[in-house]
Amino acid sequence: MLIAAILFSLISCTFGGQAARGNENSFESVFRPVRDGGEAVTAIEVRSIINGALEPDSGPLSVSAPIVYASVQGIADRVIDLEVSDRHGDISLSREDDPVAAGGFPYFRHWRAERDVVFPVTITYRSGVEPPSDRRGPPFGIRSSAAGVSGAGSGFLVIPANVTSTVSRVQWDLSDLAADSVAISSFGEGEFELNGPPAALMQGWFMAGPAGRYPDAGDANGFSASWLGDFPFDESAEMEWVGGAYAYLGEFFEYLNPPPRYRVFMRLLDTPPNRGGTALVNSFMLSRGPAEPEELGGEGPRGTFFHEMIHQWVGGVEAPNGVSSWFSEGLTSYYTNLLPMLGGFATVDEYGEGLNEIASLYYSSATRDWSADRIAEAGFANEQARRIPYRRGALYFADLDSRIRASSNGDRNLHVFMRELFEMREQEDFTFDHAKWIELVSAEVGPSAGGQFNDVIIEGALIVPASDAFGPCFERRPRSVTADDGTEFDGYEWIRLTSISDDACRVHVNINN
């Protein structure tokens, strides 16, 4: 261990010195996964050098790490041996924690210099992997799997908060991993450079170890994937399918042209938390546990792949954590069910099964009438409530599609409306918040749109989409639904009208002009 630590120090110092000469406002890091003599990775050692200056009137140098990040607990507690120094020696640090955020949403620990600093400033520390637990939520924590490690930057990084660094450079030291190990992130393969403040590193996935890969090198039309562990499906064949789906999404949404290069990360974990998928910048991570016997030789979770990739085009709306989910997750859920059918990746009947699953889960939930604020307060502690914006939002957008068609006499639909909004959102001076949404949707379908938005999305009133909200092939009918606790609720389902062909269903939906 001593020899490895000395080697790590020499590599890091050399890299930091070279990078500092290339950019006076840079944040330089080396990541070194360590196994501590065993098979599994136990931590990532990090050495970072800040080149630049403090932001004006920002107080003493401050570095931060999440205490909790989207339900991942104790990230900052797993940061050990934190040392900050400059040419005058070690810098003593004070520590302050943010107030606890409700619902498992992020809050941070801040370490602040107790004297003036002289740049460059060096930060060294060791971030431990997330231990097994029964938590639910996104896979941001760094976890060991298949002799490698993976997770989000938010799951292990200590980031300077008030410096002028405008570019980050990262190198990897894989000397404690297997000889065939590679390092890949949302931002590039191996070493990379990222424009933006150091905090931008938190918004990417990182993977190091003896990973599988599709294609074997480079990318396939801008798409690639890497994984740790043996999955119950043929990884390369499934990733080829996902790459085709990504190409279709680029054609459908159009406004990102050409679509950005995209990376999929997958990790198989022996212990929980080991379920879920989450999108970050131009990428997403699928995290799952060991295969059940009935899964072997089957398909991958194709709905999850669609959902997470769609996030890249849908994006978000400016609103508090949790409250904004009606748009980011609701619209994504709507398109997750629709676009596989529209693109020929699923049948019309499978589309019907998906929409009725959304409706059933919504109408049978005891939290279906919770307000957006109440859902946000519950956060990751109540999985049933947290999923309501996904389902409520999907039904809201289906109904809005019907209203747009009716108000335009069939000349426009939701997809035309959203494409125009997405293009407006790309403008630097465009603010997309709830007030702007109400303004735009009211101009599209009439003044009642604002009231419906506030009643349904913000206050939690029950939504009953129009009978034709899912196209001419389906008709709404009432049905009784049963919650997990046995409670009966009045709900709705959509019945397939067999007199209308599959092609007619797809033509009805596909207004792109």
C-alpha positions in Angstrom: 0.0 0.0 0.0 2.8 2.4 0.8 4.4 1.9 -2.6 1.1 2.4 -4.4 0.4 5.6 -2.4 3.8 7.0 -3.3 3.2 6.2 -7.0 -0.2 7.8 -6.8 1.3 10.9 -5.3 4.0 11.2 -8.0 1.6 10.7 -10.8 -0.8 13.2 -9.3 1.8 15.9 -8.7 3.2 15.5 -12.2 -0.3 15.8 -13.8 -1.2 18.8 -11.6 2.0 20.7 -12.5 1.6 20.1 -16.2 -2.0 21.1 -16.3 -1.4 24.3 -14.2 0.9 25.6 -16.9 -1.8 25.0 -19.6 -4.6 26.8 -17.8 -4.5 29.3 -14.9 -8.1 28.6 -14.0 -8.3 24.8 -13.9 -9.3 22.1 -11.6 -7.1 19.0 -12.0 -7.8 15.6 -10.5 -6.5 12.1 -10.5 -8.9 9.3 -9.4 -7.4 6.1 -8.0 -9.8 3.2 -7.2 -8.3 1.0 -4.4 -9.1 -2.6 -3.4 -7.0 -2.7 -0.2 -5.7 -6.2 -0.9 -9.1 -7.8 -1.7 -11.1 -8.4 -4.8 -13.7 -5.6 -4.3 -13.0 -1.9 -4.6 -13.3 -0.2 -1.2 -12.7 3.4 -2.0 -11.6 6.0 -4.6 -8.6 8.1 -3.6 -8.6 11.5 -5.1 -5.9 14.2 -5.5 -7.1 17.5 -6.9 -5.3 20.8 -7.6 -7.1 24.1 -7.9 -5.5 26.6 -10.1 -7.1 30.1 -10.2 -8.4 32.4 -7.5 -11.3 32.8 -5.1 -14.5 34.4 -6.5 -14.8 38.0 -5.4 -16.4 38.6 -2.0 -17.0 34.9 -1.5 -15.2 34.5 1.8 -12.6 31.8 2.6 -11.9 28.9 0.4 -14.7 26.4 0.7 -14.9 22.8 -0.4 -18.1 20.7 -0.2 -19.5 17.2 -0.5 -23.1 16.0 -0.1 -24.2 14.5 3.2 -27.3 13.2 1.4 -27.8 13.2 -2.3 -31.1 12.0 -3.7 -31.5 9.5 -0.8 -27.9 8.3 -0.9 -26.9 8.7 2.8 -23.5 9.6 4.4 -21.5 10.5 1.3 -19.5 13.3 3.2 -19.2 10.9 6.2 -17.3 8.5 4.0 -14.8 11.1 3.0 -11.7 10.4 5.2 -8.2 11.8 5.4 -9.2 15.1 3.9 -6.2 17.4 3.6 -6.0 20.8 1.9 -2.6 22.5 1.4 -0.8 25.2 -0.5 2.9 26.2 -0.7 2.8 27.4 2.9 1.7 24.0 4.1 -1.4 22.4 5.5 -4.6 24.5 5.8 -6.7 24.0 8.8 -10.4 23.6 8.1 -13.6 24.4 9.9 -16.7 22.3 9.2 -20.4 23.3 8.7 -23.3 21.2 7.7 -26.4 22.5 5.8 -29.8 22.1 7.5 -31.3 18.7 6.7 -33.3 18.7 3.5 -36.7 17.0 3.6 -37.5 14.0 1.6 -33.9 12.8 1.0 -33.1 15.7 -1.3 -29.5 17.0 -1.4 -27.8 18.9 1.4 -24.0 19.4 1.9 -21.1 19.6 4.3 -18.7 22.5 3.8 -15.1 22.6 4.9 -13.7 26.2 5.0 -10.1 27.3 5.2 -9.2 29.0 8.5 -6.5 31.2 6.8 -5.8 32.9 3.5 -4.7 30.5 0.8 -2.2 30.9 -2.0 -3.0 29.1 -5.3 -2.5 26.4 -6.5 -4.3 24.6 -3.7 -4.1 20.8 -3.3 -6.9 18.6 -2.0 -6.4 14.9 -1.1 -8.9 12.5 0.4 -10.3 9.0 0.2 -14.1 8.4 -0.5 -15.4 5.0 0.7 -17.9 3.0 -1.3 -21.6 3.1 -0.3 -22.4 0.2 2.0 -25.3 -2.2 1.4 -28.6 -0.9 2.7 -32.4 -1.1 2.0 -32.7 2.4 0.7 -34.5 3.1 -2.5 -33.7 5.8 -5.1 -31.2 6.7 -7.8 -27.9 4.8 -8.1 -25.7 7.9 -7.4 -23.5 6.2 -4.7 -20.2 4.6 -5.7 -20.5 0.8 -5.5 -18.1 -2.0 -6.0 -19.0 -4.7 -8.6 -17.1 -7.2 -10.7 -13.7 -6.1 -9.4 -14.5 -2.5 -10.5 -16.3 0.6 -9.2 -19.0 2.9 -10.5 -21.3 5.7 -9.5 -21.9 9.4 -10.0 -19.6 12.3 -9.2 -22.0 13.4 -6.6 -21.4 10.1 -4.8 -17.7 10.6 -4.0 -16.3 14.0 -5.0 -15.2 16.9 -2.8 -15.7 20.0 -4.9 -14.4 23.6 -4.4 -17.4 25.9 -4.2 -16.1 29.4 -4.7 -13.2 29.4 -7.1 -12.7 30.8 -10.6 -11.8 27.5 -12.2 -13.5 27.2 -15.6 -12.2 23.9 -16.9 -11.7 20.5 -15.2 -9.3 17.8 -16.2 -9.3 14.2 -14.9 -6.8 11.4 -15.2 -7.1 7.9 -13.7 -4.6 5.7 -11.9 -5.8 2.1 -12.3 -2.7 0.5 -10.8 -4.7 -1.2 -8.1 -7.2 -2.8 -10.5 -7.0 -5.8 -12.8 -4.6 -5.4 -15.7 -7.4 -5.2 -18.3 -9.3 -2.4 -16.5 -10.5 0.7 -18.3 -12.0 4.0 -17.0 -15.0 5.6 -18.7 -17.2 8.5 -17.7 -20.1 10.5 -19.1 -17.4 13.0 -20.2 -15.0 10.7 -22.0 -12.9 7.6 -22.0 -9.8 7.6 -19.9 -8.5 11.1 -19.2 -10.8 14.0 -20.2 -11.3 17.7 -20.1 -14.6 19.3 -19.2 -15.5 23.0 -19.6 -17.4 24.5 -16.7 -17.1 24.9 -13.0 -15.8 22.0 -10.9 -19.4 21.2 -9.8 -20.1 20.0 -13.3 -18.1 16.8 -12.5 -20.9 15.9 -10.1 -23.4 15.5 -12.9 -21.7 12.6 -14.6 -21.3 8.8 -14.2 -17.9 7.2 -13.6 -16.9 3.5 -14.1 -13.5 1.8 -13.7 -12.6 -1.8 -13.8 -12.6 -4.8 -16.2 -15.7 -3.6 -18.0 -17.5 -5.1 -20.9 -18.1 -2.8 -23.9 -20.3 -2.1 -26.9 -19.0 -1.6 -29.5 -15.5 -3.0 -28.7 -14.0 0.4 -29.3 -15.2 3.9 -30.1 -18.9 4.2 -30.7 -21.7 3.2 -33.0 -23.2 6.3 -34.6 -22.5 8.2 -31.4 -23.7 5.5 -29.0 -21.7 3.2 -26.7 -22.2 1.2 -23.5 -20.0 -0.3 -20.8 -20.9 -2.6 -17.9 -19.5 -4.4 -14.9 -20.9 -7.8 -14.1 -22.7 -10.6 -16.1 -26.3 -9.7 -17.0 -29.1 -12.2 -17.7 -29.3 -10.9 -21.3 -26.8 -10.7 -24.1 -25.2 -7.3 -23.3 -23.8 -6.5 -26.8 -27.0 -7.5 -28.6 -29.2 -5.6 -26.2 -27.0 -2.5 -26.5 -27.2 -2.7 -30.2 -31.0 -2.5 -29.9 -30.7 0.4 -27.5 -28.4 2.2 -29.9 -31.1 1.9 -32.6 -33.7 3.3 -30.2 -31.4 6.2 -29.4 -31.1 7.0 -33.1 -34.9 6.9 -33.5 -35.3 9.3 -30.6 -33.0 11.7 -32.3 -35.1 11.6 -35.4 -38.4 12.1 -33.5 -37.4 15.0 -31.3 -35.2 16.6 -34.0 -34.2 19.7 -32.1 -30.8 18.2 -30.9 -29.3 17.7 -34.3 -27.2 15.8 -34.4 -27.9 14.0 -31.1 -25.1 14.3 -28.6 -22.8 11.4 -28.1 -24.4 9.1 -25.6 -23.1 6.5 -23.1 -25.0 3.8 -21.2 -23.5 2.4 -18.0 -24.7 -0.8 -16.3 -23.6 -2.4 -13.1 -24.7 -5.7 -11.5 -24.6 -5.6 -7.7 -24.8 -8.5 -5.3 -26.2 -6.5 -2.5 -28.9 -3.8 -2.3 -29.5 -1.0 -3.2 -29.3 -2.6 -6.6 -32.3 -1.4 -8.6 -33.0 1.6 -10.7 -31.9 3.7 -13.6 -31.0 7.4 -13.7 -30.0 9.8 -16.4 -27.3 12.4 -16.1 -25.5 14.5 -18.8 -25.6 12.5 -22.1 -25.7 9.2 -20.3 -27.5 7.0 -17.8 -26.7 4.3 -15.3 -28.7 1.0 -14.9 -28.2 -0.6 -11.5 -29.6 -4.0 -10.8 -29.1 -7.1 -8.7 -28.4 -10.8 -9.6 -30.7 -12.4 -12.1 -33.7 -14.5 -11.2 -33.8 -17.9 -13.1 -36.7 -16.8 -15.2 -34.8 -13.8 -16.5 -32.0 -15.7 -18.1 -31.8 -15.4 -21.8 -34.5 -12.7 -22.0 -34.5 -9.1 -23.0 -33.1 -6.2 -21.0 -35.3 -3.6 -19.3 -36.1 -1.9 -22.6 -38.7 0.4 -21.1 -36.1 1.7 -18.7 -33.6 2.3 -21.5 -36.2 4.3 -23.4 -37.2 6.3 -20.4 -33.7 7.3 -19.3 -32.6 8.3 -22.9 -35.8 10.3 -23.4 -34.7 12.5 -20.4 -32.0 14.0 -22.6 -34.6 15.7 -24.9 -37.3 16.3 -22.3 -35.1 18.1 -19.8 -36.7 19.9 -16.9 -38.7 23.0 -15.7 -37.5 25.5 -13.1 -39.2 24.5 -9.9 -38.2 23.2 -6.5 -36.9 19.6 -6.1 -39.7 17.2 -6.3 -42.3 19.7 -7.5 -40.6 19.8 -11.0 -41.2 16.1 -11.5 -44.6 16.6 -13.2 -42.6 17.8 -16.2 -39.3 15.9 -16.2 -40.7 12.6 -15.2 -44.4 13.0 -16.3 -43.6 14.0 -19.9 -40.8 11.4 -20.0 -43.2 8.7 -18.8 -45.8 9.7 -21.4 -43.2 9.4 -24.2 -41.7 6.2 -22.8 -45.0 4.5 -23.4 -45.8 6.2 -26.7 -42.6 6.3 -28.7 -41.7 2.5 -28.7 -45.1 2.0 -30.4 -44.7 4.9 -32.8 -41.2 3.9 -33.8 -42.0 0.2 -34.3 -40.2 -1.1 -31.2 -43.5 -2.2 -29.6 -47.0 -3.2 -30.8 -50.1 -1.1 -30.4 -51.4 -3.7 -28.0 -48.2 -3.3 -25.9 -48.8 0.4 -25.9 -52.3 -0.2 -24.6 -51.0 -2.4 -21.8 -48.5 0.3 -20.8 -51.0 3.1 -20.7 -53.4 1.1 -18.7 -50.6 0.2 -16.2 -50.0 3.9 -15.8 -53.7 4.6 -15.3 -54.1 1.7 -12.8 -51.1 2.7 -10.7 -52.4 6.3 -10.6 -56.0 5.6 -9.8 -55.3 2.9 -7.2 -52.8 5.0 -5.2 -53.7 6.3 -1.8 -51.5 9.3 -2.7 -53.1 10.2 -6.0 -54.6 13.4 -4.6 -51.5 14.6 -2.8 -50.3 18.1 -3.7 -47.0 18.7 -5.4 -45.6 20.2 -2.2 -46.7 17.3 -0.1 -45.1 14.8 -2.5 -41.9 16.8 -2.5 -41.8 16.9 1.3 -42.2 13.1 1.4 -39.5 12.7 -1.3 -37.6 9.4 -1.4 -39.1 8.3 1.9 -42.4 7.4 0.2 -41.9 5.6 -3.1 -45.6 5.4 -3.9 -46.0 9.2 -3.5 -42.8 9.9 -5.4 -44.1 8.1 -8.4 -47.4 9.9 -8.6 -45.9 12.8 -10.7 -44.7 10.2 -13.2 -48.2 8.9 -13.7 -50.2 12.1 -13.1 -47.9 13.9 -15.5 -48.3 11.2 -18.2 -52.1 11.4 -18.0 -52.0 15.2 -18.0 -49.9 15.3 -21.2 -52.1 12.7 -22.9 -55.1 14.9 -22.1 -53.3 18.0 -23.3 -52.5 16.2 -26.6 -56.3 15.7 -27.1 -57.0 19.3 -26.2 -54.5 20.7 -28.6 -55.9 18.5 -31.4 -59.4 19.7 -30.6 -58.5 23.4 -30.4 -56.5 23.3 -33.7 -59.0 21.1 -35.6 -56.4 18.4 -35.9 -53.6 20.6 -37.4 -51.4 20.5 -34.2 -50.7 18.1 -31.4 -48.6 17.9 -28.3 -45.5 16.9 -30.1 -45.6 20.0 -32.4 -46.2 22.2 -29.3 -43.4 20.6 -27.3 -40.9 20.8 -30.1 -41.5 24.5 -30.4 -41.0 24.8 -26.6 -37.8 22.7 -26.7 -36.4 25.0 -29.4 -37.3 28.1 -27.4 -35.7 26.6 -24.3 -32.4 26.4 -26.2 -32.2 30.2 -26.3 -30.0 31.7 -23.6 -32.5 34.4 -22.5 -35.5 32.0 -22.2 -36.7 31.2 -18.7 -38.8 28.0 -18.5 -40.8 28.0 -15.3 -44.4 27.3 -14.2 -45.5 30.8 -15.2 -44.0 30.4 -18.7 -45.7 27.0 -19.0 -49.1 28.4 -18.1 -48.6 31.3 -20.6 -47.7 29.0 -23.4 -50.3 26.3 -22.8 -53.0 28.9 -22.3 -52.1 30.5 -25.7 -52.4 27.0 -27.2 -55.7 25.7 -25.8 -57.4 28.6 -24.0 -57.5 30.3 -20.6 -58.8 27.3 -18.8 -55.4 25.6 -19.2 -53.9 27.5 -16.3 -56.6 26.5 -13.9 -56.3 22.9 -14.9 -52.6 22.9 -14.4 -52.9 24.4 -10.9 -55.7 22.1 -9.9 -54.2 18.9 -11.2 -50.4 19.3 -11.1 -50.0 21.6 -8.1 -53.0 20.8 -5.9 -53.5 17.2 -6.8 -57.1 17.1 -8.2 -58.0 13.9 -9.9 -57.4 13.9 -13.7 -59.6 12.1 -16.1 -58.1 12.3 -19.6 -60.4 12.6 -22.6 -61.6 9.3 -24.1 -59.4 9.9 -27.2 -56.3 11.0 -25.2 -54.4 7.9 -26.3 -55.5 8.0 -30.0 -58.5 6.6 -32.0 -57.7 3.0 -31.2 -58.6 3.3 -27.5 -61.8 4.3 -25.7 -62.0 5.3 -22.0 -64.3 3.2 -19.7 -64.8 3.4 -15.9 -63.4 0.6 -13.8 -62.8 -0.2 -10.1 -59.2 -0.5 -9.0 -57.8 -2.0 -5.9 -54.9 -0.5 -3.9 -52.2 -2.7 -2.3 -54.0 -2.3 1.1 -57.2 -3.6 -0.4 -58.9 -0.2 -0.7 -61.2 0.1 -3.7 -61.0 3.3 -5.9 -63.0 4.5 -8.9 -60.7 4.6 -11.9 -60.6 4.3 -15.7 -59.1 2.1 -18.3 -58.7 2.4 -22.1 -60.1 -0.4 -24.3 -58.7 -1.3 -27.7 -61.1 -0.7 -30.6 -60.2 -3.5 -32.9 -62.0 -1.9 -35.9 -59.2 0.6 -36.2 -55.9 -0.6 -37.7 -52.5 -0.3 -36.1 -51.3 1.9 -39.0 -54.2 4.3 -38.3 -53.1 4.5 -34.6 -49.6 5.5 -35.6 -50.7 8.0 -38.3 -53.0 9.7 -35.9 -50.2 10.3 -33.4 -47.5 11.2 -35.9 -48.1 14.9 -36.7 -44.6 16.2 -37.3 -45.3 19.3 -39.4 
